[in-house]
Every structure is written in structure tokens, then in C-alpha cells.
Amino acid sequence: MTCSRNWLFLGLLLVSGVALAATGIGTVTLVEGSPRLLRGATWYKLAAGVRVDEADILAAGEGGQMQVAFANGSRANLAGGGLLYLVPASRTIPLALALHSGWLKLDAKTPGLRMRTESFDLVIAEGALVARAEAARADFFIESGRARVIELTRKGGDGPARDAKRGEYWAKPDDGAFTTADRVPKAFVQAMPRHFTDRLPALAEKAKAKPALVVDHEITYAEAQPWLAGSDRAVFERRFASRLRDPEFRKAVEPDIAHYPVWDRRLHPDKYAPKDAPAK
């Protein structure tokens, strides 16, 4: 995900207080383990019935899973320690999900739903797919329907596009071209969460309660680093700037402060104060 992509800028400027007023684009319908939601710079515990909104980051937790039913009828199940960013809507893209890591199964009910990774986008026609991502590596399997695969250039723009159809498996390594196969490899199936072999259940009617969000903790520097490490670092600097008030967070940041010029100016203003003009 790069700074040049407009979708990323739209949502990451939210901070905790503003984001808490969210009306919701979907509902959590299933939780197992200890899934969490990051809104602004605060982690919240998740329960069935919690509303999710644009710019939220969802974390499934190791050994757990969570499922979300979106207002357009699409469903998503996140597992395998997955991290998923709910991309703010644009005029042309009503719903996009950015998979940072882990496993995701999507049941798209509206043509045009997008799934994003570090190196490519998928524009999904109505159907289902299973995807896995880890940094710039990602692979996926089209269970039903079809998708348009859009590779990203080094600057983050749209590159070559190809069509993927039902039954096909696609893999993109860290630095290399896609490989494709007419059937999903056995190793992919063996690694996949077991419940992904079934269709995603329709659970929205069973999650009508609206439980309040319960604070878990404020994001730590270690948890923030994956989002600060990419080319969108400046955007996340603004999002997590409120955490600089915490002494422990500041202490953890200091060894890496050269990577965050905005924070460096805030924490060390004397370094950037204009020097006195030389005496004549």
C-alpha cells in the first residue's frame, strides 16, 4: 500500500475520538479466540454485534477467527493471525479490504468489491475466494465467480491487469512475477484454516445486539511498526501521533526516531529551532 493511492489517505487521518462516532459499514457476526479492532490508536475487544467502520483495522489473533457481514451483502472471514484494513469508500470503489497478513475468505455479493495487498489489487465479481498474505507475498484461489487482477507498479499505480476465473490459483512472491495454476495446490489447502473449506455462513440475523466497544489497550510501538514500516509511513505517523504523550511509547520510538521526521520535530523541537544569525 503506497502513499500515492488516494484510498489510503482518506481514512488513516482519523483519530480515536472522531472514529468512535462511526455509524458502521458492517457488523461482526462471529468471533472465536480474542479478535480485536483498532480504531484510531486504540485497540478494542470484539464481540458479535459490534459495528465496524471505514478505517478500522481488524485483527483475528493467532488461532482465532472473526466474520463480518457488510451492508452490501458481502461477507468476510479473517483468520490465521490476520490483519485487515477497511478501506474508506471512494466515488468508484464502495468497499475495499486491504489484507496486510493472514488468511481471508471473501463472499462478494456486489460486483466491484476490492481486495488489496502490497503488490496487487483484486476487483471481484460476485463470487468467493480465499487469500493469504504476508508482507509483499500473497496468493489466492478463486472458489467461484471471477476477479480482475491488477498488479501495482513500484510507485503504487495500476499496472498490468489480467482476469482470474473459477478454479484458478495465483501466487505473487516478494519480488517476481505471478505464477498460476488451474487448481489449488495441496500445500495451500493443507495450510488453509479448516473452516475455509465450507461456505461462509449467513449470520447477520443472529447478531442484532449492539454491544458497546470495550477498550483493550492503546496501541504499542511494536504493534504500530508494521503500519509505520511501509511507504505510507507519514500517514500512520499522523494517525498514531497521540501516542507520543505516553512515556513508554516515546521511549520505544527513540531508537528509530530518525525514521519519523514529524515525530522527531514534535519530540525534539530544539533540534529544528533556527540558529542565531552570525554576528557581524
N, C-alpha and C positions, 0 to 999 in steps of 0.2 A: 504494500500500500504506500503510495507516494504522495508528497505534498501537492503535486500538480493535479491531483484528481479532486475535483470540486466536492464530491460526496463526502470526503473525509473532513474537509474544513467545516462543513455545515453543522456537524454535531459535536465535535470534540471541544468546542468552546464552552459547553455547558459546565456549570459548577453545581455542587451538591444542592444548594438552596433552590436554584432555579429548576433543576431537573426534578425535584420532588413534587413539583406541581404538574407533572406529566399526566396526560389523560389516558395514554395507553394505546399501543398498536396491536397488542396481542395479550394472551393470558397463559400463564404457566398452568398446565393441566396435569403434569405428572412429575414427581420428584423422588429420587432414590439416592441415598447417601447424603452428602452435605453440599448441594449446589448453592451458588451464591450469585448475587447481582452487584455489579459495580455501577453506581450512579454518581456522576461527578468524581469525587475522590474517596467515596465511602462504600465499603462492602456491606451488603445486606444479606440476611438469610432468606432463603426462598421456601415458599410453601405453595401448594396447589391453590390457584385462585389469584395469585399476585399478578398485577398488570405490569407488562413490560412496555418500554417506550423507546423511541429513537435515541441513539447514542448510548444506550445501556450496553454493558459488556456482561455476558453470561459465562459462568464457569461451572462446568459439570462436576469437577472434583474426581480424583482417581477412584475408580471402581464404582462411580455413581452415574446417574443419567438424569436428564430433565427434558421435558417436552413442552413445546409452546404451540398454541393454536393462534394463528394470526387472523385479523379481521377479514381478510380476503378469502379465507377458507383453507389456506396453505398450512401445513404442519411441519415442524422441525424437531428432531430429537438429537440432542447433543450428549456425547459420551466420551469415554476414554481420556479423561482429563482435559476435555475440550475447552477452548476459549472462543467465544463467538461475539462479534461486534454487530449491533443492529444499526445499520447504516441509515442516516436520515434520508427521507424521501426527497426526490427531485421532481422536476416537471415531467421528465420522461421515464423515471425509474421509481415506481411507487413503493417497492420493497426490495431491499438488498441486504444480504447477510454476508459478513466478512469472516471467514474461518481462519483464525490465527493458528490453532493447533487442535489436535484431537480428531474425533470422528463425528460426522454429521450425516444424518439421513433426512432427506427432504421429500415431502409430498407436495408438489406445486399444483395448486388449483387454478392459478391465474397465469396465463402466458406472459412472459416478460420478467418474472422473478429472477433476480440475480444472486448468484453465489460468487464471492470473491476470495481470492487467495493472493499471496505475494506476487505470483508470476502470471496469473491468468484470471479471467472472468468467465463465468458460465451464465448464459442467458437461457433460462429453462422454459421450454414449452410445457404444457400440462403433462405431468408425469412424475416419476420418482427416481432418485439417485442416492448413492452412498458415496461419501467423500472422506478423505483423510488428508491432514496437512501437518507439516512440521517445518516451520520457517519457510524457506523458498521451495521445499519439496512438497508435492501434492499428487494424489492420484484419485481417480473416481471411476464409478461404474454406473452406467445408465440402466436402471432396472426396468423402466417403462418410459414411453414418450421419447423426447429428443431434446438436444440442447445445442446452442451455438457456443463454440469455444473461442474466446478472444484472448490471444497472447498479448502480454504487455511489453512495451519497449523499455529500454533502460531508464528512460525519463518518465515512465509511468503512463504513457499514452497508449491508445489502442493500436495493436499490431495486427498480424495476420489472423484471420478468422476461418474456422472450419466447423463443419457440422458433425456432431456425435449422435449416434442413434441407439435405439434399444439393443441391449446385449453387449455393447462395446465397453471396453476398459481402456482408460487413458492414464498415463503416468508422466509427470514432469519432474526431472531431477533438479538439484540445486542450480546447475549451470549446464544446460543442454536442451536438446530438442525433445518433444513429446515422443513417446512410444505408444503404440496402440495394439489392441488385440481384440479378436471377435468374441472372446469370452473372458470372464473374470478369472484371474489366476487363483489356484488353490491356496497359495500363501496369503493372498488378500482376504479370502473368505475365512481362513483359519484365524487371522488376526482381528477380524471384524467383531464388534460386540455381538453376542449371540442373538439378542433380540432384534437386530437389524435384518435377520432373515425373514421376519414377519412384516406385514403391512403395519404402518403406524396407526394405532387405534384412534378413533374419534372420541375424545374425552371432554370436549368443551362443556357439554351439558352437565357433567359431573363436577365441574369446578366453578360453580356460580358464586360461591362465597368470595368476599373481597378482604382477605386478611391484611392487616397493616404490615408494612415493612418493618423488620426488626434489625437494628444496627448490629453488625458483627464486629467490624473494626475499620479504622481508617487505613487506606492503602499504605503499605510499607514501600520503602525504596526498592527492595528486592522484587516485589510484585509489580512495581511500576516499570522496572527496567525493560521487560520485553516490549512495552509500548513506547519507550523512550529511545530504543536502540535503532529504529529504522529511520528512513528519510523523512518521516512525518514527526520527528522529534520535537520541533518547535511548537507544533500544535498541542502535543501532550505536555510540554512544559507549561503551557498556559493552563491546561486543564488541572494539572496537579500542583500548581503554584501555591495553593492554600496550605499544602502540607509542609511548606518551609517554616511555618510557625512552630512546628513540632521539633524540639531539640534532637530527638533520636533520628528523625528523618534527615535533618540537616547534617548531623554527624555522619550518617551513612553516605550522603551525597558528596561530601567534601573531597574525598579522594578522586572523584570523577568530575569535579565542578568545571573543569576546562571544557567538557563536552556540552555544557549548558550555559551559554553566554547570558541568557536572560536571567537565569537564577544567580549567576555569578555577580551580575550588576546589582541585583537586589540584596544579596548577602554581603557583598564587599564593595559598597559604593565608593569607598576611598580609593580603590584601585582605578576608578574611572573618573575621579574628580579632575577637572582641568588644572594643569600645573601653572604656578605663577609665572608670568612673563619675566624673562631675564632683565635684570636691572641694566639701565643704560648709563 
